[in-house]
Every structure is written in structure tokens, then in C-alpha cells.
């Protein structure tokens, strides 16, 4: 497990130093300099956001991208914005988080059997990454799926994150077309023997939560479904030296 933890840590350092998307890097830096009035005393993170969680996780949660005044400010994914408030409250109530709030990177929050990442690691203007920016970030998601050796279930938050997960899994050998996996809230997709289950969910954005398209009860049901799936699935064996691919994506 030590090799795996070290590899995950090295991957997050590569993410933080990544400069593959000049548009996103410029936007993150601009937001960090201008700030929002309510956070004028904060020193914004302003860099690509590393993933967060339990290296031995069986559950992987994939969001779309950091929020400009959320994770781009706090330096921790889904932390400091309304989407994160909604997510971590549900994760706490379903046993995947140690507390229901996430305010800053040093607030003591721990994830239990879960790892959280994003399809794109920099905050995008208007919350809309470009297709090339998804492609540039995909190697990091592919690598995380490889390194999370106990991974059994993936929850994709939103249609774009769901598509990013399928693209990453296709790079890892999934040979079934995306059309076989239609997006729907709370749907469990079986990808084949030896592959994690994939659950699609609406994203906990305010556009969904304030309109009632996604309620807390609906969101809890997604993670209860993930919990039930984990209880039924066999444990994977611990990582060995031969389980860890030697190549990692560069940060050019």
C-alpha cells in the first residue's frame, strides 16, 4: 500500500503543477487576484486542484470542475461552495465522510472509503470546460482509476463527468460504446467483469438543487445505492508492486 499512496501523492503534485490548459490557468490566476468581496481576506489557491480522500477507497466520486470561488479559493475539491455543502452533507449521512461540512483544506474533514476527483482540475470560465481541456485532464483521471486498487464503484456527478468517466474507462480497455450507457439519475451501469460499477447522478449544482431537480433525498439514494453495491461486491486484493503502472502523465 505504501507504493500506491506514494504514487497517488506524486500524481497530485503533477496535477498542481500542470500547465496544459493556458486558458484555464489564466482564468484561475485572474479570479485569485480579483477575488470575491466576501473572501477578500482569503489567499486564494489559484492552481489546479488535487484530488482528496482515502487512498484505499472502494468508491470514486467524479465531479465536473472546481468552482472559481470554491475549490479555486480553498485548494480542496468541492470545498467552500454550495455544491460542496450539499455533497459533503450527504456523504456524512451515508457514512462516507467524517463530518457534514467542508469549509477549508485544514478543517479536519476525512473521507471514509471514498476518493473525490474531477474531470477537469482547474476552474473554467462560466463553469464550461472546452473539449480539449477535458482531453488534457483525462490522463490524470485514468491514472487515478489505475492507482485506486480497491476501486469497486464510481459515482459520476452530472452528464459531462459521466462522459469523462466513460472516456477514461475506454482508455483502460472498456470496449463497449457510450450509447450502451445512457445517462440517468441514480442509474447503475454494469461495465463488465473485473470493472467497477458506474452510477450516474445529477450534479449537486444550485441549478439542480434550488429548482428541485435534485433533492437531498434523491442524492442520498445515490450513495445508499453505492453503499449497497459495495456490500455485495467482493473485496479486491491489496496492491503489489506489479499492480502499479510505471508511467504517469506528465505535467507539461
N, C-alpha and C positions, 0 to 999 in steps of 0.2 A: 504493500500500500504506500510505502514511502516514496517509491519511484513515481507512482501515479500522482500523488499530492504535489511532488516537485514539478512534474510535467504540467499539471494544471496551473500551478503558480507561475511557471515560466510562460505559459500561454497568455495569462492575464497581463504580464509585463509587456508582451508583444502587442497585445490589444492597446494598452495605454499609450504606447509609443507609435502607434500606426499613423501613417500619413497618406494612405491610399486614396482618400477622397478629399481633394483640396476644398471643394465647396462646403463640405460638412465641417472640416477643420476650421475654415474661416468663420463659419456661422457660429460654432461653439465658442470660439475666442471672442467674437463680437458680442454675443449675449453675456459672456462672463465679464466683459468690460462695462457694458451698459447697465446690466443688472435690472432687476425689477425693484421698484421703490420699497416694497415690503422687505426686501432682502439686501438692502444697500450696505448693511454691516457684514454680510457674508463674503468670504473669499471663495468665489465660485471655482469648482473643479475645472471646467472648461476643456476637458480632454475626452478621448474615448473612454467608455465606461466598462470596467471589468465585470465579469460575472460574479455571482455571490451564492454561497450555500455550503452544503455538506458534500465533501469530495466522495463520500461513499453513497451518495444519493441514488435511490432507485427511481425517483421522479424528477424529470426535467421540465421546467416551465419556460416557454419561449414567448417573449413579447415582441413588439414591433421595433421600437427605438426609444432612447431616453427622451424625457421631456426637457425642454430648454431651461426651465426654472425648477425642475425636479432633480433628476439624477445628474444633469449637467451642472447643477449647483452643488449637490451634496456628495457626488462621487460614488454613490451606490445605486444600483439599478432599482427602479420603482420606489425611490425614496424621496419624500419631500413634495409629492403631488397627490391629487385626489385619486388618481388611478391606483397609486401605490397604497393609499389609505384603504381603499376598497379591497385590494388584493390581499394585503397582509392581515386584515381583519378576518377574512375568510380562511386564509391559511392557518391562522391561530385557532380558529373554531373547528377546523378539521384535523388539527394535530400536526401540521407541517411547520409551524413557526412557534417560537418561544414566547412571543408577545404580540399583541394585536396592532401595534403601531410601529412606524418606521420613519423617524424624523431626521436622523443623521447617521453617518457611517460608523459612529462610535457610541450608539445608543444601547448597545448590548443585545440587539436582536440576533438570534440564531435560527437557522433553518434546520428542520429535523427530517432527514431522509429526502431532502429536496435541494435542487440547484436551479437558480434563475439566471437566464441569459436573454439575449435579444437578437433578432435577425440582423439589425444594424446597430452598431455600438456608439454612434455619435448622434446627437440631437439634430434632426433635419429641419430646415425651414418649413413652416406650415405643417409639420409632422408628416411630410411626404417624401420619403427617400426615392431616389431615382433608380431605375432598373440596374444601372451599372454599379450603384452603391450597394445594392443587395448582393450582387455578384462579388464585389470586392470583400465583403464581410463574410461571405459564405464559408471560406476555409476555416474560419475560427469556430463556426458552429459545427462543421464537420469534425474538426479536431476534438471539440468538447464531447461530442457523441462517442467518439472513439475512446476517449480517456475516462469517461464515466462508466467504468467497467461493470457496475451493478445496475446499470440503467434498464428499467423494465417498462416504464410508461412515460410518454411525452404529452404534455398539455400545451397546445398552441393557442395563443390568445389573439384571435382575430384572423380574418381570411388571409391577410398578407403574411403573417407569421406562419400560418398553416402551410401556405405555399412554399415559404422558405424552408420549412422542415422537410417537406417532400423533396425539394430540390437537393437538400443536404443528404437525405437518405438515398436518393438516386445515385449520388456520387459514391455512396458506400455500398452500392450494389443492388438497391431496390430496382427491379426491372419491370414493375407494373406502371402503367401510365397514370398521371394525376387524375384523369377523368374517372378512374375507378374509386376515387376517394373524394366524394362531394362534401363540401364544407357545410356543416350544420351545427348549431349549438348543442353541446352535450353528446355528440355522436362519437362512438368508439370505433376506430378503424383498425382492423387486423391486417398487418402488413406481410405476414408470412412467418414460417418457423424461424426461430432464432432472432427475430427482430422485435423491437419494443412496440407496444401498443401505442396508437396515436389518438388522442382525444382532441376534438376541435371545440372551441368555445368562443363566444363573443368576447371582445376586448373590454376590460373594465374602464373604458374612457367615459368621460362625463357625457359625451354624445349618446352613449348607450345607457348609462346608469341614471341620468337625470330624466330621460324620456321614458324610462320603464322598460326599454327593450331588454335590459339585463338587470334583474333584481338580485339582491343578495342571496335569496333562497335559490334562485337559478344557478348562481355562481357556486354556492356551497355544494349543490348537487354534482357539479363537475368534479370537484375534488373528493367528494364522497365516492363517486364512480371510480376515480383514480385509486382511492384507498382500497376499495373492494377488489379492484383488479390486482393490486399489489398483494393482497392477502391470498388470492387464488394462485398467483404465479410462483414458481419455484425460485429460490434464491440463486443468483449467479455466483460462481466461484470467485474468490478474490483475484486481483490482478497478479500476474507474474511478469518477470522481465520481458518475456516473449509476447505478452499481451499489448505492450505499449509500442505503437509505431514510432519509428525513429525520426520521421520527418515531421516538422511543424511548419505552419505557414509563416512566411516572412513578414516583416513589418515595414516593407519599403513604401 
